[in-house]
Amino acid sequence: MSHRIWEQRFRPSVVKECIHAVLKEELANAEYSPEEMPQLTKRLSETIKDKLKEMGFDRYKMVVQVVIGEQRGEGVFMAARCFWDADTDNYTHDVFMNDSLFCVVAAFGCFYY
């Protein structure tokens, strides 16, 4: 049983590659529009969550957070703290930027006992 759990462990580098691919595909030519951003953030979070489920992390609850902002040359900082099992739970994040917008995605994998 423990061997099977190890194979399905949340792997931040693999998850980050998945997130990056989705963002590159969905946002490469996107323009920031305040009216469209609520739907876009929801769609991105659902798409990423579905892709992560397909990767076989069956014993994990996934939390995907998407933040999109207008690119105006200003900085932005984000932080998160979690109360979890450091032996099984993990997270990763990725940042996408084009001339019009920036997008920060954080994905958290919490092992379900």
Order of alpha helices (4+ residues) and beta strands (2+ residues): alpha-alpha-alpha-beta-beta-beta
